[in-house]
Amino acid sequence: MKIGIMSSALGKMDLKQLAEKTGSYGFRTIHLNLKSIADIDTGAGKLSTGLANHIAEEFARHGVRIPALGGYTNLIHPDEEIRRTGIRRFKEQLRFARDFGASAVATETGTLNAENQYESHPDNQSEACWQQLRSVVAELAEEAERWGVFVALEGFTKNVVSTPERMERLLEEIGSSHLGIVMDPCNYIDETNMDRQEEVMDDAFRRLGDRILLAHAKDFRIEDGRMIQPAAGTGLLNYPHYLRLLTAAKPHVHLFLEHLAPERIFASLGHVTNHMAGVLQEEAR
C-alpha cells in the first residue's frame, strides 16, 4: 500500500514548488486538488490535455504520480448558479483525468448550508434533497462512464450522505460501475457513535469495502466540546483496526494523509507507516 498526501495539506503554491515539496517529503503519490496550484488558472473551461500533461510532467520530475484528483464541490448547493458551476468544473476534471494520470475524481456530497459545506442543515436528510443529489450524481456517473474514469464519493456526517448506509443506498440506486467511494472512517464518526468506532468501521467496510477507490488517513477527537478531525496520530482513531480492514478489502489502495500542517507530516506518516507494518506482520504470521 502506497501512502501519499492530499495537496491541501501542503498549502497553495506555484506548481513547481508544490511538486518539489511533495517529492521532498518522500511521497510518490498525491491526491491533487487543482485549487492548490497558485500560478495556473484551472477553473471551469481552462483544462486541456496539454495543461494536464504539463502538471503531471512537473510532478513526475520529482517522482510523484497523480492517481486521483480532488474535485471537491457542494453538489447540492442551494444557489443553482454556484452548484452548476461546481458541477461543470467537476465534469471537466473527469474528461481530462486520464491526462493527469488519474483514474478518479473525488468529492463529498454536500449540504444545503450555503455558508459552510462542512456544516449540516436540517433539510439535508429530506427525501427532496436526496432526489436532487441522486440526479446530480447520476449525471456525474454518466460523464465518468463516457471517459472511462470514476467518480469517488466521500461521505461525511454533516452532509446528505452522512452514513455508510446512505452511501450504500446511493450506489445501489444509481447502479453505475463508474461510481465508487473514498474510504475515510473519521467522516462517519461523530459525538453520538465515537465510543463505538470499531462497530462504525466494520459497518462501513461491510457495506462499501468492494467500492473503495482510494482512502484517507486523518484522526478524530473532541476539543472544546466539539468534534474535530486533526492529523493522523493526534486523536482517537483505532488505526490498527482501520488498516486491517483496509488491507483486507483493497490491499494496494492509495492511502492519502490529510488535515495536517507541514510540520506534522513526518510524525503522521510515521504513525500510519508503523501501524501498517504491524498489520502486515500480523498477516504474515
N, C-alpha and C positions, 0 to 999 in steps of 0.2 A: 504494500500500500504506500503510495507516494503522499507525503504531507506537503501541501502548498500553502499559499496565503491569499486572502482576499485583498484586492488592490486598495480598498478603503482603509485597511489597517496601516498602510504606508503614507496616506495623505495624498493630496492633489499636487501634482508637479509635472514638469515637462516630460515628454515621452522618454527621452534618452536617460534622464535622471531616474525615472520610475523603473525602467528596465534594468539599469545598472544597480540600483538599490535592491531590487528583488533578487538578482543574482548574487549580490554581495553577502546576503544572509544565508546563501546556500540553497535557496528554494529553486526547484526545477519546474514548478507549475504555478500558475496564478489564475485565480478566478477574477477576471478583469471586468470592472465596471468602467466603461469608456469615459464616464464623467471624471475619473481620476486623472485623466490626461489634460493638463492645463493649456498646452500650446497648440492643440489641434481641435477644431470645431467638429465634433462627431454627432451633432444634433440631427434631428429628423431631416432627411433629404441629402445629407452630406456624405454618407458612406458610399464606397465603391470598392471593387476588387483591388484596385491599386492602393487605396488607403489602408484597407485591411491587411494587404500583403506588407505594406510599409511598417505598420505597427508590429505585426508578427515577426518580421525580419529583425527589428530592433531588439525585441525580447530574445530572439534566437541567438543574437550575438553574445548574449550573456547566459546562454544555456537554459533559457526558460521557455516552456511551452504554454499555450493558452487553451486548455481543454474546454473551458466554459466561459461565457460572457455573463455579466450581471446586468440584465436589462430592467432592473427594479423600477416598477411604476405602480401607481394605485389603479388597479383595474376597474374599480367601481367609484372612482372619484365623482362626487355629486355634480361638479361642473363639467358639462358634456365636452366643452372645447378642450379643457385640460385633459380629460380622460381620453379623448380620441387622439390628441397629440401624443400622449404616452403610448397608446396602442400602436400608432403609426411608427413610432420610433422602435418599439419592440419588434414589430413585424420586419422592419428594415434590418435589424440585427439578425433576425432569423435568416433572411435572404443572404446575408454576407457572412454568416457564422463560419462556414467552411473555409472561407478565405483567410480567416484568423487562425485556422487550425482547430476551431471549436466545433463540437457536435451538439451543444446545448446552450440555451439562453434561459436564465433563471429570473423569477420574480416572485414576490409574495402576492397574495390575492387581493389585499386592500381592505379599506374601511370607508364608511360613509363620513368619517370625521375628516372634514376638509382641512382642518388646521394642522393635523398631525396624523400621518398614516400609521404611526406606531401606537396610537391610542384607539380604544374601542368606540362604538356608537351603539345606542340602544336598538337600532334597526338592523344592525349587521346580521343578526340571526333570523331575520324575517324571510318568508318564502319569496317575496318580491325581490329582495336583494339577492337571494340565491339564484333566481332565474336570470337576473341581469348578469351575474358573474358567470353562470353557466354559458350564456350566449357569447360572452367575450372570450372565454377560454376555448370554446368550440371554434371560434373564429381563428384564434391563435394556433390551435392544433391543426386546423386545415392548412394554414400557411406553413407550418413546420413540415407537414406531410409533403407539401409541394416542393420543398427544398431539401428534403432528406435529413432533417435535423430534429431536435427535441425541445419541447417546452418543459422546463424544470420548475415545478410549483413548490413553493415553500410555505408551509402552514405557520400560523402564529396565533397565540391565544387571543390577541386583540383584533384579529382580522375576521373576515367572513369564514374562511376555512380555519377554524380555531382548534380542531381536534383531529386525531388520526381517523376517527370515524367519518367526519365530514370530508376529509381528503379522500378517503376510500369511496365515499358516495359520489364525489365529483368525478373521479377517474372512471368509475363504473358507468355513470350516466353518459359521459362523453364517449367513452369506448374507443379512444384513439391510441394506437401503439406508439405514437409520437408524443405522447404526454406521459411524463414521469415526475419524480419528486426530488427535492433537496432534503436529505435527512438531517434534521437538527433537533434532537430531543429537547433541548432547552426551550424551544419555541412552543412545546406542548406542556410545559411545566409552569405552574403559577402558584399563588399562595394557597389555593384550595387543594392541590394534589402533590405539593413538593415532598411531603412525608411518604408518598407512595411512588417515588420517581422510578424505581425499577419496574413497577407494575405499568406505569405510563410508557416506559421504553419498550417493554415486552409487547404491549398492545400495538404500539406504533410499528414495530418490526413485523409483527404477525400480520397486520393489515396491509403494510406498504413495502415490506422488505424487497420484494421482487420488482418494485417500480423505482428503486433508487437509481438516480443518475449521477449524483455527487453528494458529498456530505460536508457539514460544517463542524468546527470544533470551537466551542466557547464554554461558558460556565453560567451558573446562576447562584444568587444569594439574596437575602433580604438586607436592605440598607435603609435606615431611617423609616422603617415600616413599609417599604416599597420593594417589589421585586425588581432586581436589575440583572443585566446579562454582561458580566465582565469577561476578562480574558481567561482562557483555559488555565486551570491550576490555581485560580483565586476565588473559587466558590465551592459548591457542594455537589457538583455532578459526579456520579459514580462512574469514573472513566473506564475502569476495567470492565464493568458491565456493558457500557456503551460499545466499547471496542470489540468485545466478544461477539455481540450481536451484529455489529457492522462487518467484521471479517467473515462471519458465518454467512451473512446474506450476500455480500459483494466483496470478495477477497481483495481485489485490486482497485477498488473505487478510489477516486481522488478525494482526499480529505483536506479542507482548507481552513486554516486558522482565521479567526475574525474577532472583532471587538477588542483589539489590543493596540496599545501605543507602541511606537518603535522600541522604546526602552524595555518593553516586556516581551519582545518577540522571542529571544533566545530561551527565556525561562519557560514560556508557554510551549515552545517547540520541544524543549527537553521534557516537560511534563507529559505531553502526549506521546512522544517517542518512547520514553521509559515504560509507560503503561502498555504501549503497543508491543514492545519487546517482551514484557511479562506475559501478555496474552499469547503471543506466538510460541513462547517457551512452554506454556500450558498445553497448547495444541500439539506440540511435538512430542510430548511425553506419551 
